[in-house]
Amino acid sequence: MFDAAKHLGAVTRAVEDSTHEGTPVKVVVASRTYPTDVADLWSAITDPERIPRWFAPVSGDLRLGGRYQVEGNAGGEITACDEPKHFSLTWEFAGDTSWVDVHLEEAPDGTTLTLRHAADVRDNEHMTTYGPGAVGVGWELGLMGLAEHLATGTTIPHEGVEGWGASAEGQSFMSGAATEWGEADAATSDDPSASRAAAARTAAFYTGAEPPA
């Protein structure tokens, strides 16, 4: 259904240690360039009628200060909006709050989208277990869906994506993305082996494989 190698190679990944309003955070940074202009990409990621064509239905008040809800996933508040190049929001899920920033920038071959997802690292058992890939793989699936939507102008069938995820190609994509996020984390980590072990657990989580000991 999708070319896993093509999509994996289209994403630039980085992991940063930073702070958010004084809170120590781990930041997952994913960038991808799309062959379209800023206005079209902005519409694809903010128009509630287009978002479900590549992501999931989003309800709520999609304006600065409004609250949104992703169907079956996180909700939160839109905390900044500079149309058509930047927005920020809180990402509230399972009792935890993290922070998402999205920037669009003109590029020679289209528009580059850079997504930054910052998570509190204090007593964060989930991050310790799975590392940055815990959110990185999920966002890469979204960036892939966005690429397919922009290329075809059509709605990406959610049932088809679920079936593809269980295929050899889908499993390869998710395990490959997890590995790449492990390497991005290892590049700045004091314990690269722990980064790679967390990535292996992330790959097992997404593919349904037996988690490593």
C-alpha positions in Angstrom: 0.0 0.0 0.0 2.9 2.4 0.9 6.6 2.4 0.0 8.1 2.0 3.5 11.7 2.7 2.4 10.7 5.9 0.6 8.8 7.2 3.6 11.4 6.3 6.1 14.1 8.0 4.0 12.0 11.2 3.7 12.1 12.1 7.4 14.9 13.8 9.3 15.0 12.9 13.0 16.6 14.5 16.0 16.2 14.2 19.8 17.0 17.2 22.1 17.2 17.8 25.8 15.5 21.1 26.6 13.1 22.8 29.0 9.5 23.9 28.7 8.6 26.7 31.1 11.3 25.5 33.5 10.3 21.8 33.1 13.1 19.4 31.8 11.8 17.8 28.6 12.9 15.4 25.9 12.1 16.8 22.5 11.3 14.6 19.5 12.0 16.6 16.3 10.7 15.2 12.9 11.0 17.1 9.6 9.7 16.3 6.2 9.5 18.3 3.0 6.4 18.1 0.9 6.1 19.1 -2.8 3.4 21.7 -2.2 3.2 25.3 -1.2 2.8 26.7 2.4 -0.9 27.5 2.0 -1.9 24.1 0.8 0.2 22.3 3.5 -1.3 24.6 6.2 -4.8 23.8 5.0 -4.1 20.1 5.0 -3.0 20.1 8.7 -5.5 22.6 10.1 -8.7 22.3 8.1 -11.0 20.0 10.1 -12.5 18.7 6.8 -9.0 17.7 5.4 -7.4 16.4 8.6 -9.4 13.1 8.7 -8.3 12.4 5.1 -4.9 11.5 6.3 -4.9 11.5 10.1 -8.0 11.1 12.4 -11.2 13.1 12.9 -10.6 16.1 15.1 -13.4 17.9 16.9 -13.6 21.1 19.0 -12.8 24.7 18.5 -9.7 24.9 16.2 -8.7 28.4 17.1 -6.2 30.1 19.4 -7.3 29.3 22.9 -9.8 26.6 21.8 -9.8 23.0 22.8 -9.6 20.1 20.4 -10.0 16.3 20.6 -8.5 13.7 18.3 -10.9 10.8 18.0 -9.6 7.9 20.1 -6.4 9.8 21.1 -5.2 13.0 22.7 -6.9 16.3 23.3 -5.7 19.7 24.5 -5.6 23.4 23.9 -4.3 25.4 21.0 -1.8 27.7 22.6 -0.3 29.6 19.5 -1.3 30.2 15.9 0.6 32.2 13.4 -1.2 31.3 10.1 0.1 30.0 7.8 3.5 29.0 9.3 3.2 28.0 13.0 0.9 26.6 15.7 1.4 25.1 19.1 -0.8 22.9 21.3 -0.9 20.9 24.4 -1.1 17.1 23.9 -3.1 15.6 26.8 -3.4 11.9 27.0 -3.8 9.3 29.8 -3.4 11.9 32.4 -0.1 13.3 31.0 0.5 16.6 29.2 3.2 17.2 26.6 3.6 20.0 24.1 3.6 20.1 20.3 5.0 22.8 18.0 4.6 22.7 14.2 6.4 25.0 11.8 6.1 25.3 8.1 8.9 26.8 6.0 9.3 27.4 2.3 11.9 25.1 0.7 13.4 24.9 -2.8 11.4 21.8 -3.5 8.2 22.6 -1.6 7.4 23.2 2.0 9.2 21.8 5.0 7.1 20.7 8.0 9.0 20.5 11.3 7.2 18.9 14.3 8.6 19.2 17.8 7.0 17.1 20.5 8.3 17.8 24.0 7.6 15.5 26.9 8.3 15.9 30.6 11.1 13.5 31.6 10.6 13.7 35.4 9.5 10.2 36.6 8.4 9.4 33.1 8.3 5.6 33.1 6.8 5.5 29.6 9.7 7.6 28.1 12.2 5.5 30.1 10.8 2.3 28.7 10.2 3.2 25.1 12.3 6.3 24.5 11.6 9.0 21.9 10.3 6.4 19.5 7.2 6.1 21.6 5.9 9.3 20.0 8.2 9.4 17.0 6.8 6.3 15.3 3.3 7.5 15.7 4.1 10.9 14.2 5.9 9.3 11.3 2.8 7.3 10.4 0.9 10.6 10.4 3.6 12.3 8.2 3.4 9.3 5.8 -0.4 9.6 5.6 -0.1 13.3 4.9 2.4 12.7 2.1 0.0 10.2 0.5 -3.0 12.6 0.8 -1.0 15.5 -0.7 0.2 13.3 -3.6 -3.3 12.0 -4.5 -5.7 14.5 -3.1 -7.8 11.6 -1.8 -8.7 10.2 1.6 -6.4 7.6 3.0 -8.6 4.6 4.0 -8.1 3.9 7.7 -9.1 0.3 7.3 -6.5 -0.1 4.6 -3.8 1.5 6.8 -4.6 -0.9 9.6 -4.3 -3.9 7.3 -1.1 -2.5 5.9 0.3 -2.1 9.4 0.0 -5.9 9.9 1.7 -6.6 6.6 5.4 -7.3 6.1 5.9 -3.8 4.6 4.0 -2.2 7.4 6.0 -4.1 10.1 9.2 -3.1 8.3 8.2 0.6 8.4 7.4 0.6 12.1 10.4 -1.3 13.2 12.6 0.8 10.9 11.2 4.0 12.3 11.7 2.8 15.9 15.3 1.9 15.1 16.0 5.3 13.5 14.6 7.1 16.6 16.8 4.9 18.7 19.8 6.0 16.7 18.7 9.7 16.9 18.5 9.4 20.7 21.8 7.5 20.9 23.5 10.3 19.1 23.0 12.7 22.1 22.6 10.1 25.0 25.0 9.4 27.8 23.9 5.7 27.4 23.5 4.8 23.7 22.8 1.1 24.6 19.8 2.2 26.6 18.5 4.2 23.7 18.8 1.2 21.4 17.2 -1.1 23.9 14.2 1.3 24.3 13.9 1.5 20.5 13.7 -2.3 20.4 10.9 -2.3 22.9 9.1 0.4 20.8 9.4 -1.7 17.7 8.0 -4.7 19.6 5.1 -2.6 20.8 4.1 -1.4 17.4 4.6 -4.7 15.6 3.3 -7.0 18.2 6.5 -8.9 18.5 7.8 -10.4 21.7 9.5 -7.5 23.6 13.2 -8.0 24.3 14.3 -9.0 27.8 
